[in-house]
Amino acid sequence: MAGSRIKAPTPYQRPTTGYDWSDYDPGEFYDEIISSPGNGRAAARGLVAYIRKMSAKRLISRQQAADLAIKEMGISFTVYSDGENIDRAWPMDIIPRIIALREWKGLEAGLIQRLTALNMFIDDIYNKQQILKDGVVPKELILSSPDFLEACMGAKPPHRVWSHICGSDLVRDGDGTMYVLEDNLRVPSGVSYMLENRAISKRILPQLFENSAIQPVDDYPSQLFEMLASLSPRKSDSPEIVVMTPGVFNSAYFEHAYLAQRMGAELVEGPDLVVDKHDKVHMRTIRGLEQVDVIYRRVNDDFLDPEVFNPDSMLGTAGLFRAWRKGNVGLANAPGSGVADDKIIYTYVPAIIKYYLDQDPLIPNVPSYLCVNKQHQQHVLANLENMVVKPANESGGYGMLIGPASTKKERQEFTALIKKNPRNYMAQPALALSTAPTLCGNSLQPRHLDLRPFVLQGKNHYVTAGGLTRVALRKGSLVVNSSQGGGSKDTWILDTEAN
C-alpha cells in the first residue's frame, strides 16, 4: 500500500511534470479520489489533473503554507497526556476528499431520516415508552443505560426535539457502500475544524475553487444560530443565545470560542449563569443580570446542574435543569439525549426508523453484534481477530479493540471484559475503510478515513454540505481520532453537472 514518491526537481532543472498518478496504489481498498491506476473518479478528475501538473516542491510548499496558517490562526486541540493538557496544532492534509453532489443528496436525505427517527425515539423514551411496550427495543437495555436520565421523564422540549446537533460518522466499505458507523447525539464536536479547513483550502488551492462548483459550508454558523433561536421560549427577533463551555482546559475549547464568536453569542461558563426564583436563567454582565433564552451547552449531562446530577460539579449551574423543564430556557442538546447515543442502541436504529417512519434506512448500519446476546457473544469471541469491539459509552476511539491490529494478550483481556459485562460491549466486523491520497513526507500515500457530517434539527433540518473528514495518518491505521494521531481533510461536495 506504499504510495509512489514524488521526484523532487534539481536546482538546475524546471520540472515539466508533477505527480505520476499511475504509481499511486491503494491496493484492495476503495479510494475516494482514484478509480484505477492513473485515473481519477469523475468528481475528482479536476483535482487529479491539477496535482499532475504540480512539482513535488510546489505541492509540499502548499502543505507547509497550510501548516503555518494553522499555527498563526491558533487552530488547536487539546490532548490529555499523563495528567497534562497539551495544546497541539490542528493536523490538516491539503489533499481534499471529494464526493459528487448527486451521491451527497442521497446521504443528506438519509441523515435527516435518521435524526428525525432518533428524536422521535428519545421523545418516546421519556414519555409514553411505546416502543418499549411494543418490544421493538428491549426495555432492560434502556433502563440499564447510564445515559437514561429518570429526571427527564415527562419532559417535552420545543418541537419535541432532543438532539438538535448531531454528528453521525460515515464510513465507506471496500465495495463503495457508505455506512453509518455511529451516532453522536450529545455534544458532538469538530464543526469548527470543518469550517477552518475550508478557509485554509481556499487560501492554498484558490484556482480549484474558481473553476469548480464546490458547495459552500460557510453558512453553518448562521444556520446554527437560526436553529438555536427556534428554541427560544420568548418570541423575539434577537433572542439571547449563549455557548456554555466547561472552560479553557476542555479539549474542544477552541471550538466553543470559535462558534460563539461566529454566531455573535456570549461564551459563558457555569458560574456566569444564575437561575432566579422564577426559574429563569440570567447571565452576569457588567450591566447586571440579563435573561438568557437559549444555551448551546458543551457541558456533559453529569456536570450540567449540581441540583439534579453530580452535586460536586463546578462546571454547571444550579437550577438550570429546573428552568429547562419549566420551558423558561432552551437547551441544545437537551439533557438525556445520550440514551440514543449508546452504541448498543445503535444496533436498533434500522428498527427504530421502521417503527416511527415506516421506512427502510436510506443509509445502512454496519453489521453489528450485541455481546449481551449469548449467540452473538459466542460469535464475537470466536472471531475477535476480525472484529472491532466497542464499549457502549466511550468516545474518541478509547476503550476499543481493533482485532486485526490486536495482540493475543489484548484479545484475552477483552474476552474477560466482555464476559464480565456483556451489556457494555458490541462488535462489528473490521471494514476495509476507504482511502484517499494523503501527503506523507514528500509522497502521496493512501490513508484510511471517515466522515462526520453535521445535522441540525429544530423547527427545520439543515445538513452541512460535507462535514469533517478525519484521516488516519499512520500507515495501515484505522483510528482517525486526532487525539490518537489522526488528521483531517477538507470535504468537497462537487456539483459535476454545473455549467
N, C-alpha and C positions, 0 to 999 in steps of 0.2 A: 504494500500500500504506500510505499515511499513515493513522494511527489517528485517530479522532474526538477532539475536545478536550472535556474536562470543564469545564463552565461553573462558575467559582467563584462562590459566593454573595456578595452585597454585605454590608457590615457591618450593614445595617438590615433584611435580609430572611432569614428562616429558610427554607432550601430544603425543598421538599416532595418533590422527586425527585432522584435522583442521576444515574448514568451511563445514557445512552441507547444501548443496545446496537445499535440499528438502524443507527447510524452507524459501527460497527466493521466494517472491511472487510479481511480477509486476502487478498483478491484471488484469484489462481489456486491458492493453497496450501490444503492440508488444515489446518484449525485444530483443536487439541485440545479447545477449550472451546466454540466457536461452530460450529453446523452450517449455519446460514443467517442472514442479517441479522436480528438481534433475538432469535434463538433459540439456546438452549444445547443441547449434546448431552445425552443422557439422564442420564449420570452427573454432569454439571456444572450441571444446572438450579438446584440449591440455591445454588451459588456465584454463578451469574448473577443470580438473584433477590436475593441478599444485596448484591451490588455495586450493583444497580439502585437500591437504597434509600439508598445512601451518597452524601453530598455529596463534591465534589472535595476540600474542606478536610479532611474526615474520612479519606478514603482516603489522601491524601498524608501526613497526620499518622501514620497507621499505618505507612507506609513509613519515615518519619523515626524512629519509635519502634523499628522493627526495626534500622535503621542504628545507632542509639545503643546498642542492646543488644549488637550485634556488636562495637562498639568497647569497651564496658565489659567484655565477656566475653573480650576478647583473641582473637577468632576471626580468624586472619590466614593469609596465604600469602606466600611469598617469590618475588619476581621478580628474575632476574638481568639487570642492565642496565648496560652499559658497565663491566663489571668490579666492579659493586657489588651487594650483596644488599639489596633494598628490601622491607621488610615493608609489606603493604597489607591493609586490612580486607577480609574476605571479602564479595564482592558477592552479595547475595540479593535477588531480587524477591519481594514478598509474595503475588503472584497465583499460586496453585499450579497445577501440571499434574495433571490428573485422568485416571485410567484405570479403567474398570469392572472389578470383581473377576472377572467371567466371562471377559473378554479376558485378564486377567492370568494366570489359571490356565493358559491355553494357552501363554503366554510362559514361565511358570515351568517347565512340562514341557519346552519347547524348550531352555531354558538348561541344565537338568540333563542332557538328552540330549547337548548339545554338549560340556559339560565332561567328561562320562563318556567320550565317544569321544576327546576330545583327550588325556585322561590315559592312555588305552589306547595311543594313538599314541606319546606320549612314552616310555612304558614299553617299547614295541616297538622304538622307535628305538635305545634304549640297551641293548637285549638282543638279541632274535632278528632284528630288522630284517626281519620277514616281509613287511611292506607294501612295502618297497623291492624285495625279491626278486620279489614278485608284480607289480611295475611299476605299482602304483597311484599312488605318488608317486615321481618321478624321483630316483634316488639322488644325482645330482650336485647337486640343489638342497639336499639336506641337508648333504652334505659341504662345500659351498661357503658354508654359512651361518655367520656369525660367532658365532651362538648355539648351534651344535652343539659340545658340550664332550666331547672324546675321553676326558677323565678320568672322565666319568660312565658309561662303558661297563661294563655288568655290575652296576650298582647296582640295588638292589631296596628302595626306601623302604617304610615301613609302608603297608599296604593297596594297594601298587603305585600310589599316588597321588603325583604330582609337583607339580602346580599345585593348591594347597589353597585359595587365594583367587583368584578370577577376576573381572574386571570386563569383560564383553563389552558394547561400545557398540551401542545400538539406535537406529535412525532410522526414521521413518515417511515414506513417499513420498506423492506427490500423490493417489494413489487410495486411501490409507488402509492400504496394506500395510506391516507392520513388518518391517524387515530387520536382520540383524547387519551392522554396518559394519566392526568389527574386534574382535579378542580381545586382552585384556591379561592375560597369564598369569605375568608375572614378579613385579613388585611394584606391583600396581595401587593407586592412591590415590584418595581422595575420600570414603571412607565416613564419616569424622568430620564432614565438612561436611553429608552427608546427615542425620546424627543431630542436628547443631546446627540445621539448617534446620527440622527438625520441632519442636525445643524452642522455637524462636522463633515458629513458626506458631501453636503452642498458646497462646503469650502474646499474640499480636497478633490472632488470629481465634478466640477461645475459643468463641464461640457456634456456629460451624460444627462444631467438634469435639463439642460437646454434642449436636448434632442430626443428625450424620451418622455412618455406620458406616465410619470411616476405619481401615484396617488398620494396626496398630502396627509400628514399626521399632525400638522401644527395646530389644528383646531381642537385637539384633545382638551387643553385646559378650559376653553370656553364651554365645551360640551360637559365637562365635569362640573363646572360651576352651574350650568343650567340644570343638570340632574340634581345637584345638591339643593338648588333653590326650590325645586319642585317638592322638597320635603319640608319646607318651612311651614310652621303652624300659623304664622302671621302672613296674611296676604299683602305682599309688598313688592315693589319693583326692585328694591335693593335690600334683600334680607341680609342679616349679619351672619356671615359664614366664617368659621374658624377651622384651622387644621390643628388637631391636638396631637402633640408629639411626646414620647417618653423623655426626650432630651437629647443633648448633643452626643451622648455616648451610644445612642442606638445606631445599629449598623446601617439603617436607612435614613438617617437624619438629613443627609444631603437631599434626598427626595422630598422629605416633608417640607423643608425650607423652600425648595425649588417650586413645588406645586402651590404653596401658599403665595409665593411671590408672583407666579404666573397668573393666578386667579385674582390677585388683589385682595387676598384674605389674610387675616391675622394668624400668625403662628403662635400657639399657646401651649403651655404645659398645665398639668392638672391643678397646681396651686394658683394659677392665673384665673381660674373659674370658681364661681361660688353659686350655690343654689339657695334662693331666698325662701321665706316662709310660705310663699305662694307656689312653691315648686317650679320656679322659673330660673333659668340659667343666666348668669351675668358674667361679664368679663371685667377684670380690674383694669382700668386705664388711668392715665394722669388726669382725665376729666371726671373720674368717678366710675361707677358701675354702668355698663352698657349691656342691654339684653342681647343674648345670643340666640339665633334661630336654628342654626344647623351646625353640627360638629362632624367634620370628617376626621374620624378618630383613627390614629395609628397606634393605639394602646390596646393590648390584648384584653380579652374579657376579664381574666383573673385580676387585673390591676385597675379596672375601669372605675370602680366605685367601692371604697372600703366598707360602706354600709351594707353591701349585699354580697360582695365577693371576698377577696383577700383583705382582711381587716388591717393588715400591716402595710398595705400599698401606700406609697407616697407619690405614685405616678398619676393616680386618678383624682376624682373629685367626689366628695361625699354628697349624696343626694342626686347624682346625675341619672342613675337608673330610674329613680322615682320620677324625676322630671320627664324622662322619656316615656315611661309607662302612662303618664297622665297627658301625653300629647303636647307638652309645652316646648319640646325641642326635638329636632330631627337628628338621628344618629346614623351615620353610614361608616361601616356596615353595622347593622343592628346587632345587639348582643344576641348570642345564641346561634348565629349563622353557621358556626363551625360544626353544627350537628350534621350538615350535609357535606362538610369538607373532609370528613373521616374517610380514609382510604378504603375502609370496609364498605361503607355506604356507596362509594364509587361503583362497586360492582353491581349495584341495583339500579343505577341511573337509567339504563335502557328500559327497565320495567317501570321506573318512575315516569319517564316520558310517555310510555304507552298508557299508563294509568290515568294521568292528568290530561294529556293532549290527544289520546287515541291516535298516536303517530309512531312510526318507527324512527329510531335515531337517524339523523342525517349524517352524523359523524359517529363511527362506531367506537366502542371501548376497546382497549387492548384485552384480549382473553385473560381472565383472572381466576385465581383460586383462593378460596377462603380457608384459612387454616383451622377455623372453628368447625368446619365441616370435616368429619373424620375421613371420608374418601378423598376429598381434596387434599387434606393434610398428608395422607399416605403418598399421594402422587407427588406432592411438593418435596417431601423428604427423600423420596426415591430419585428425584431429579434436580437436586439442589445446584449441581454444577451448571445447569442450563437455565436457572431461574434468577429473577431479580426479586428479592424478598424485601418487603417494606413494612415498617411499623405503622400502625393506624394513624398516629397523630404527630409524627415527626415531619420536619420540612428541611429544605436546604441541602438535601442529599445525605443527611445524617441518619445513622442507625440502620442503614441498608446493607444487604448482602448482594453483590453483583456476582452471581455464580460463576460465569466464565473466567473472571479475574480473581476468584477466591482461592484460598488455601484449604487444605484438608482440615486444619485446626479451626479456621473460621466457620467452615460448614458444620463441624461438630458443635461449636458454640451456638450457632443459630438453631441447630436441631434441638438443643436443650432449651433455648429461649422459646421456640415455637411450642414445644410440649408443655412448658410451664405456663404459658399464657397465650393459647391459640387465638383468642379473640383479638389480640393486638397485632396479628400478622396476616398479610395477604401476599400472594406471589403472582408474578407474571412471567411468561417466557421471555428470555432476553431477545429483544428485537434487533434486527440488523438496521440500526438507525441510519437515516440518510446522511450524506456528507455534503460538503461544499468546499471549494478551493479556499485555502487559508494561508496567508503569508507567514511562513515559519522560517525565521532567519532570512535567507535570501532565496528561498524557493517556495513555490506554491504546492501545498500538500493537502490531501483530503482530510477533513476533520469532522467528527460527528456533531450533530446539532439538534436542537428542538426549537419550538416557537411558543411564546406566550403572548397571545392576543389579549387585549383588554376590552371587556364588555361592560357597558353601563346600563343599569335599569332603574328608572324612577317612574315618572309618568310615561316616558318613552324609552326606547332602546337606542343605543349607539355602540358601534363596534369600530375600533381603530382599524385603519387600513394597513394591516400587517401586524405589528407588535414587536416584541423584543425577541430577536433570535439570539439564543445562547449557544456557544460553541465550546466543545471540549478541546482545549489547546494541546493537551498531551496526546501523543500518538496512540491510537487504539482505545483511548478512554471513552467511556460513555457518560461520565459525570460532567455536566455542563455548568454547575453552580460556580459563581465567581468566588465564593468563599473556599472552594476546593480546587482552584486552579483553572476555572473556566473563563471564557471571554465572551464577547458579543459581536454581532454584526448588525448593520442597518438592514431593514427588511423592506424590499421594494415590491409593491403591488403594481404591476405594469400592465397598462392597457395596450395590448398588442394590436388592437383593431382601430386605435385612434389615428386620425389623419395626420 
